[in-house]
Every structure is written in structure tokens, then in C-alpha cells.
Amino acid sequence: MDLIRRDRDLWDPFDIVSDLQREMNRIFNRSITSREGWTRGFQPSIEVEDENDHFVLRADAPGLKKEDFSISIQGNHLTLKGERKVEKENKGKGYYYSERSYGAFARTFEFPAEIQADKAKANYKDGVLEVILPKSESSKPKQINVEIK
């Protein structure tokens, strides 16, 4: 009895494509921030919840002020922009070690339903930006009663 499946070639071209895609993603997810080399730019972590009548988007962005954000809504798209600036400038001084990242970011999210932009609300507390996005009336789920005859 053969324990090894032999119905597949040892060389799979899709493995190479997958490796290439991973490497390209790694390269393009970085930005040049200094002459010393490549470091990842700042990107807030995002969480989106779908409630019955609205969406809730949360972005972890510690160290920013509410003035550092720009939010625009068009149809079912939300664009979040911002920038984490360097806190202080140390001319002539080097860092021993730093994993902190700085820079501008822009993210656009497409929602499965149209958003009522005029009723959207945002607040920023303890480093978390929370955006409440009410769904348009036409996209809210509707309950109908079925008559049995």
C-alpha cells in the first residue's frame, strides 16, 4: 500500500506564483523612511462590525490627535486618512533601537450597503477612532409577514 500520493507532480507552478505574490506584498507594504533602509510605514489596525442598521469601524491609532484624521464617505465607500508625526526631532542623535513607525496613511473601505453620510459620527478616545456608519434605509433588512392561506 502506497502512503504517499503520487497523483500530483512534485513541481507545482502555483507554489512559485504564491511565493512571488508573498514577496511582492512584502516589498510593497514597506516604504522608504530613511537612508538606512526600509521600514514599514504606519498603518492603523482596523476592525469593522456589521450591525443590523449600521456599521462600526474602529482604528487603533495611538499617539494621534483628532485633528490628524480625515474621513470622507461617498456612497458605500469610506476613506480614512491621517498621519502619525515624529514627536520630537533629535538632530545629530541616533537611536539605539526603535520599532515605532511614522508617516501618512490612507485606507479606503467598501461596504456591502450604502451609508448615510450625513448621519455618520466619529469619536476618538484612548487611541481608538470609532466611526458609526448608519446604513441607508433602502439597504436595511426588512421584516415582512407571510400570510398562510
Phi, psi and omega per residue, in radians:
M1 nan 2.307 -3.123
D2 -1.505 2.148 3.107
L3 -1.567 -0.238 -3.120
I4 -1.849 2.259 3.104
R5 -1.268 2.275 -3.106
R6 -2.005 0.225 -3.117
D7 -1.505 0.130 -3.136
R8 -2.291 2.441 3.103
D9 -1.159 2.681 3.085
L10 -1.232 -0.528 -3.137
W11 -1.717 2.093 -3.133
D12 -2.041 2.032 -3.099
P13 -1.121 -0.418 3.137
F14 -1.253 -0.431 3.034
D15 -1.116 -0.715 3.132
I16 -1.143 -0.761 3.122
V17 -1.103 -0.709 3.120
S18 -1.115 -0.741 3.086
D19 -1.090 -0.742 3.131
L20 -1.096 -0.751 3.130
Q21 -1.100 -0.758 3.107
R22 -1.036 -0.765 -3.126
E23 -1.168 -0.728 3.111
M24 -1.111 -0.728 3.091
N25 -1.067 -0.711 3.132
R26 -1.097 -0.740 -3.119
I27 -1.183 -0.818 -3.047
F28 -1.369 -0.216 3.063
N29 -1.501 0.129 3.116
R30 -2.002 2.785 3.059
S31 -2.400 2.656 3.126
I32 -1.388 2.117 -3.140
T33 -2.035 -0.252 3.136
S34 -2.775 2.984 3.119
R35 -1.252 -0.363 -3.077
E36 -1.210 -0.404 3.136
G37 2.698 -2.806 -3.060
W38 -1.707 2.353 2.999
T39 -2.431 2.705 -3.106
R40 -1.302 2.311 3.084
G41 -1.294 2.914 -3.108
F42 -1.269 2.254 3.022
Q43 -2.411 2.094 3.111
P44 -1.210 2.539 3.043
S45 -1.319 2.412 -3.022
I46 -2.085 2.522 3.030
E47 -2.380 2.338 3.129
V48 -2.210 2.250 3.078
E49 -1.971 2.464 3.090
D50 -1.849 1.865 3.067
E51 -1.648 3.070 -3.104
N52 -1.021 -0.825 -3.028
D53 -2.022 0.071 3.124
H54 -2.782 2.885 3.004
F55 -1.889 2.645 3.037
V56 -2.182 2.102 3.083
L57 -1.889 2.242 3.082
R58 -2.116 2.353 3.125
A59 -2.207 2.192 3.069
D60 -1.443 1.953 -3.098
A61 -2.474 1.167 -3.134
P62 -1.164 2.556 3.092
G63 1.556 -0.083 3.097
L64 -1.662 2.803 3.031
K65 -1.859 2.819 -3.124
K66 -1.073 -0.461 3.123
E67 -1.260 -0.266 -3.119
D68 -1.394 -0.134 -3.096
F69 -1.790 2.622 2.990
S70 -2.368 2.177 -3.124
I71 -2.156 2.242 3.063
S72 -2.290 2.520 -3.105
I73 -2.221 2.313 3.065
Q74 -2.509 2.017 -3.115
G75 1.111 -2.034 3.105
N76 -1.927 0.410 3.125
H77 -2.016 2.388 3.036
L78 -2.113 2.306 3.064
T79 -2.002 2.185 3.134
L80 -1.975 2.139 3.110
K81 -2.173 2.706 3.093
G82 -3.089 -3.118 3.125
E83 -2.683 2.324 3.001
R84 -1.772 2.021 -3.082
K85 -1.660 2.683 3.076
V86 -1.114 2.298 -3.037
E87 -1.145 -0.749 3.109
K88 -2.595 2.719 -3.093
E89 -1.792 2.180 3.113
N90 -1.954 1.526 -3.130
K91 -1.226 2.292 3.081
G92 1.422 -0.161 3.135
K93 -1.789 2.475 3.094
G94 -1.837 2.891 3.095
Y95 -1.702 2.544 3.027
Y96 -1.358 -0.747 -3.118
Y97 -2.827 2.365 3.084
S98 -2.682 2.265 3.033
E99 -1.937 0.052 -3.138
R100 -1.264 2.561 3.134
S101 -2.167 2.611 -3.091
Y102 -2.332 2.899 3.046
G103 2.278 3.066 -3.138
A104 -1.502 2.646 3.071
F105 -2.435 2.729 3.052
A106 -2.604 2.211 3.133
R107 -2.314 2.411 3.079
T108 -2.077 2.340 -3.120
F109 -2.091 2.375 3.082
E110 -1.856 2.185 -3.131
F111 -1.744 2.685 -3.103
P112 -1.322 -0.006 3.132
A113 -2.478 2.699 3.110
E114 -1.228 2.562 -3.067
I115 -1.890 2.479 3.039
Q116 -1.472 1.646 -3.044
A117 -1.065 -0.620 -3.099
D118 -1.241 -0.240 3.135
K119 -1.916 0.067 3.135
A120 -1.245 2.536 3.136
K121 -2.320 2.589 3.108
A122 -2.393 2.491 2.999
N123 -2.465 2.730 -3.077
Y124 -2.299 2.056 -3.108
K125 -2.569 2.374 3.092
D126 0.922 0.672 3.076
G127 1.413 0.119 -3.140
V128 -2.095 2.144 3.043
L129 -1.571 2.221 3.109
E130 -2.106 2.193 -3.129
V131 -2.088 2.134 3.090
I132 -1.697 2.159 -3.046
L133 -2.126 1.683 3.137
P134 -1.152 2.407 3.090
K135 -1.325 2.625 3.082
S136 -1.176 2.710 -3.101
E137 -1.009 -0.665 -3.091
S138 -1.223 -0.357 -3.103
S139 -1.755 -0.091 3.114
K140 -1.273 2.520 3.104
P141 -1.140 2.444 -3.123
K142 -2.017 2.443 3.113
Q143 -1.742 2.222 3.060
I144 -2.177 2.572 3.114
N145 -1.618 2.438 3.127
V146 -1.823 2.185 3.102
E147 -1.507 2.386 3.085
I148 -1.846 2.173 -3.119
K149 -1.977 nan nan
